Amino acid sequence: MDETWQNILNSLGDWVLKALGFLAILFIGWIISRFIGRVVNKALAKVGFNRFAERTHLRRWTGSYEPSELVGKIAYYAALLFTFQIAFNVFGPNPVSDIIDTIIAWLPRLLVAAVIMVVTIAIANAVFDIVRNALAQFSYGKTLGRIAQVLIIVLGAIAALNQIGIATTVTMPVLIAALATVAGVIIVGVGGGMIRPMQERWERMLNKAESEATRVTTTMRDNTMKPAGDGITQPGYKSGREADRDLKTAAERASEETPR
């Protein structure tokens, strides 16, 4: 009986020591995590990360957080996750530690995916600005820029999802749904008598494209044509027959105008 109580007390003492160690690790890790988050926030703000985010239009994706503050929050939670891993390992192998180990092993892939999205968004915004400004004199310039921007972001999102291992799970159903929607619209539209409206719409689009092409050609010709010399129009060269014909015509006109 005494040995049983002694074993119980020893087990309880071990559990209390582990619990105290767990709490101590959590407290110290929480302080270190907060320190890391603040250091990352201040360092990024000091090197101009917020200005870079403003120029590349990344600021719109950070919500109420400043870009450097958001990265600091991410660093804080990542360090806190490592703290939980160390703290739960005090109790030996357990399901919580296994889950945390899996998440930590997945974090590098998530970081790479985030970098891919940041770079993709920056490139997409730059392409949008270039296309919009280059075609500012045309009505479809902004539309083309937006299409290119969205296409680049979609490609970047697919690459990021592939990096974290869920591209097939997410993109394939979305792609199938989009294709099915397009096919359904075409089938219902054609079967429901949408041929004539679409024909009229295509005619308007082709007419507009023709007028825009004419406008582009005229603009290019006006930009390339320059006046010769000092801009004074020079008389054209005429051959001998043309000069004789002009003299003859002038003489006939003068004889007709002479009063008889």
C-alpha positions as CSV (number, residue, x, y, z in Angstrom):
1,M,0.0,0.0,0.0
2,D,2.8,2.4,0.9
3,E,4.5,1.6,-2.4
4,T,1.4,2.4,-4.3
5,W,1.0,5.8,-2.7
6,Q,4.7,6.4,-3.2
7,N,4.3,5.6,-7.0
8,I,1.3,7.9,-7.2
9,L,3.1,10.7,-5.5
10,N,6.1,10.2,-7.7
11,S,4.0,10.3,-10.8
12,L,2.1,13.4,-9.6
13,G,5.4,15.1,-8.8
14,D,6.8,14.3,-12.3
15,W,3.6,15.6,-13.8
16,V,3.7,18.8,-11.8
17,L,7.4,19.3,-12.7
18,K,6.5,18.8,-16.4
19,A,3.5,21.2,-16.1
20,L,5.7,23.9,-14.5
21,G,8.3,23.4,-17.2
22,F,5.6,23.6,-19.9
23,L,4.3,26.9,-18.4
24,A,7.8,28.3,-18.1
25,I,8.7,27.5,-21.7
26,L,5.4,29.1,-22.9
27,F,6.0,32.3,-20.9
28,I,9.6,32.6,-22.0
29,G,8.8,31.7,-25.6
30,W,5.9,34.2,-25.7
31,I,8.3,37.0,-24.6
32,I,10.8,36.0,-27.2
33,S,8.1,35.7,-29.9
34,R,6.9,39.2,-29.2
35,F,10.4,40.5,-29.3
36,I,11.0,38.8,-32.7
37,G,7.8,40.3,-34.1
38,R,8.7,43.8,-33.1
39,V,12.2,43.5,-34.4
40,V,10.9,42.3,-37.8
41,N,8.3,45.0,-38.0
42,K,10.8,47.8,-37.2
43,A,13.6,46.4,-39.4
44,L,11.3,46.1,-42.4
45,A,9.9,49.6,-41.9
46,K,13.4,51.0,-41.6
47,V,14.6,49.5,-44.9
48,G,11.6,50.9,-46.8
49,F,9.4,47.8,-47.1
50,N,6.2,49.9,-46.6
51,R,7.2,52.3,-49.4
52,F,7.9,49.3,-51.7
53,A,4.5,47.9,-50.9
54,E,2.8,51.2,-51.7
55,R,4.6,51.5,-55.1
56,T,3.8,47.9,-56.0
57,H,0.2,48.2,-54.8
58,L,0.7,45.4,-52.2
59,R,-0.7,47.7,-49.5
60,R,-4.3,46.9,-50.6
61,W,-3.7,43.3,-49.6
62,T,-2.7,44.0,-46.0
63,G,-6.0,45.4,-44.8
64,S,-5.7,47.5,-41.6
65,Y,-2.1,46.4,-41.0
66,E,0.9,48.1,-42.4
67,P,2.9,45.7,-44.6
68,S,5.8,45.6,-42.1
69,E,3.4,45.1,-39.2
70,L,1.7,42.2,-41.0
71,V,5.0,40.4,-41.6
72,G,6.0,41.1,-38.0
73,K,2.7,39.4,-36.9
74,I,3.5,36.4,-39.1
75,A,7.0,36.2,-37.5
76,Y,5.4,36.4,-34.1
77,Y,3.0,33.6,-34.6
78,A,5.6,31.4,-36.3
79,A,8.0,31.8,-33.3
80,L,5.0,31.1,-31.0
81,L,4.4,27.9,-32.9
82,F,7.9,26.8,-32.3
83,T,7.4,27.6,-28.6
84,F,4.4,25.3,-28.5
85,Q,6.4,22.6,-30.1
86,I,9.2,22.8,-27.5
87,A,6.7,23.1,-24.6
88,F,4.5,20.1,-25.6
89,N,7.6,18.0,-26.1
90,V,8.1,18.2,-22.3
91,F,5.3,15.6,-22.0
92,G,7.0,13.2,-24.4
93,P,5.4,11.9,-27.6
94,N,1.7,13.0,-27.9
95,P,-0.8,13.8,-30.6
96,V,-0.5,17.6,-30.1
97,S,3.2,17.5,-30.7
98,D,2.7,15.4,-33.8
99,I,0.3,18.0,-35.3
100,I,2.6,20.9,-34.4
101,D,5.5,19.1,-36.0
102,T,3.5,18.6,-39.2
103,I,2.6,22.3,-39.3
104,I,6.1,23.4,-38.7
105,A,7.4,21.1,-41.5
106,W,4.8,22.7,-43.8
107,L,5.8,26.3,-43.0
108,P,8.7,26.6,-45.4
109,R,6.4,25.6,-48.3
110,L,3.9,28.2,-47.1
111,L,6.7,30.8,-47.0
112,V,7.8,30.1,-50.6
113,A,4.2,30.3,-51.7
114,A,3.8,33.7,-50.0
115,V,7.0,34.9,-51.8
116,I,5.6,33.7,-55.1
117,M,2.4,35.6,-54.6
118,V,4.1,38.8,-53.5
119,V,6.4,38.7,-56.6
120,T,3.5,37.8,-58.9
121,I,1.3,40.6,-57.6
122,A,4.2,43.1,-58.0
123,I,4.8,42.0,-61.6
124,A,1.1,42.0,-62.4
125,N,0.6,45.6,-61.2
126,A,3.7,46.7,-63.1
127,V,2.4,45.1,-66.3
128,F,-1.0,46.7,-65.8
129,D,0.5,50.2,-65.4
130,I,2.7,49.7,-68.5
131,V,-0.1,48.5,-70.7
132,R,-2.6,51.1,-69.5
133,N,-0.1,54.0,-70.0
134,A,1.1,52.7,-73.3
135,L,-2.5,52.4,-74.7
136,A,-3.9,55.4,-72.8
137,Q,-5.2,57.0,-76.0
138,F,-7.3,54.0,-76.8
139,S,-10.6,53.0,-75.1
140,Y,-9.5,49.4,-74.6
141,G,-6.1,50.1,-73.0
142,K,-7.2,49.8,-69.4
143,T,-9.2,46.6,-70.2
144,L,-6.2,44.9,-71.8
145,G,-4.0,45.9,-68.9
146,R,-6.6,44.5,-66.4
147,I,-6.8,41.2,-68.4
148,A,-3.0,40.8,-68.3
149,Q,-2.9,41.6,-64.6
150,V,-5.6,39.1,-63.7
151,L,-4.0,36.4,-65.9
152,I,-0.6,36.9,-64.2
153,I,-2.2,36.8,-60.7
154,V,-4.1,33.6,-61.6
155,L,-0.9,31.9,-62.9
156,G,0.9,33.0,-59.7
157,A,-1.9,31.7,-57.5
158,I,-1.8,28.3,-59.2
159,A,2.0,28.1,-58.7
160,A,1.6,29.1,-55.1
161,L,-1.1,26.5,-54.5
162,N,1.0,23.9,-56.2
163,Q,3.9,24.8,-53.8
164,I,1.8,24.2,-50.7
165,G,0.4,21.0,-52.2
166,I,-3.3,21.9,-52.8
167,A,-3.2,23.0,-56.4
168,T,-4.9,19.8,-57.7
169,T,-7.5,19.9,-55.0
170,V,-8.5,23.5,-55.6
171,T,-7.7,24.4,-59.2
172,M,-9.1,21.4,-61.0
173,P,-12.7,21.7,-59.6
174,V,-12.6,25.5,-60.3
175,L,-11.4,24.9,-63.8
176,I,-14.0,22.2,-64.5
177,A,-16.7,24.5,-63.1
178,A,-15.6,27.4,-65.2
179,L,-15.5,25.3,-68.4
180,A,-18.9,23.8,-67.6
181,T,-20.3,27.2,-67.1
182,V,-19.0,28.5,-70.4
183,A,-20.2,25.4,-72.2
184,G,-23.6,25.8,-70.6
185,V,-23.9,29.4,-71.5
186,I,-23.0,28.6,-75.1
187,I,-25.5,25.7,-75.4
188,V,-28.4,27.6,-73.7
189,G,-27.6,30.7,-75.7
190,V,-27.5,29.0,-79.1
191,G,-30.4,26.8,-78.3
192,G,-32.4,29.8,-76.9
193,G,-32.1,32.0,-80.0
194,M,-29.0,34.0,-79.0
195,I,-27.5,33.6,-82.5
196,R,-28.8,36.9,-83.9
197,P,-27.9,39.0,-80.9
198,M,-24.4,37.6,-80.8
199,Q,-24.1,38.2,-84.5
200,E,-25.0,41.9,-84.0
201,R,-22.6,42.1,-81.1
202,W,-19.8,40.7,-83.2
203,E,-20.6,43.1,-86.0
204,R,-20.3,46.0,-83.5
205,M,-17.1,44.7,-82.1
206,L,-15.6,44.2,-85.6
207,N,-16.7,47.7,-86.6
208,K,-15.1,49.2,-83.5
209,A,-11.9,47.2,-84.1
210,E,-11.8,48.4,-87.6
211,S,-12.2,52.1,-86.5
212,E,-9.5,51.6,-83.8
213,A,-7.2,50.1,-86.4
214,T,-7.8,53.1,-88.7
215,R,-7.1,55.4,-85.8
216,V,-3.9,53.6,-84.9
217,T,-2.7,53.8,-88.6
218,T,-3.5,57.5,-88.8
219,T,-1.7,58.2,-85.5
220,M,1.4,56.3,-86.7
221,R,1.4,58.1,-90.0
222,D,1.0,61.5,-88.4
223,N,3.9,60.8,-86.0
224,T,6.2,59.6,-88.8
225,M,5.5,62.3,-91.4
226,K,7.6,65.4,-91.1
227,P,7.7,68.5,-93.3
228,A,10.6,68.7,-95.7
229,G,13.1,71.6,-95.3
230,D,11.6,74.6,-93.5
231,G,8.1,73.4,-93.9
232,I,7.4,75.4,-97.1
233,T,5.6,73.4,-99.7
234,Q,7.8,73.0,-102.7
235,P,6.3,72.9,-106.2
236,G,6.2,69.5,-107.7
237,Y,8.3,68.6,-110.7
238,K,6.5,68.4,-114.0
239,S,7.6,66.8,-117.2
240,G,7.9,68.7,-120.6
241,R,4.5,67.4,-121.9
242,E,2.7,68.4,-118.7
243,A,4.3,71.8,-118.8
244,D,3.2,72.3,-122.5
245,R,-0.3,71.1,-121.7
246,D,-0.6,73.5,-118.8
247,L,0.6,76.4,-121.0
248,K,-1.9,75.5,-123.7
249,T,-4.7,75.3,-121.2
250,A,-3.8,78.7,-119.8
251,A,-3.6,80.2,-123.4
252,E,-7.1,78.9,-124.3
253,R,-8.5,80.2,-121.0
254,A,-7.0,83.6,-121.7
255,S,-8.4,83.7,-125.3
256,E,-11.9,82.8,-124.0
257,E,-11.8,85.6,-121.4
258,T,-10.6,88.2,-123.9
259,P,-13.5,90.5,-125.0
260,R,-14.4,90.4,-128.7
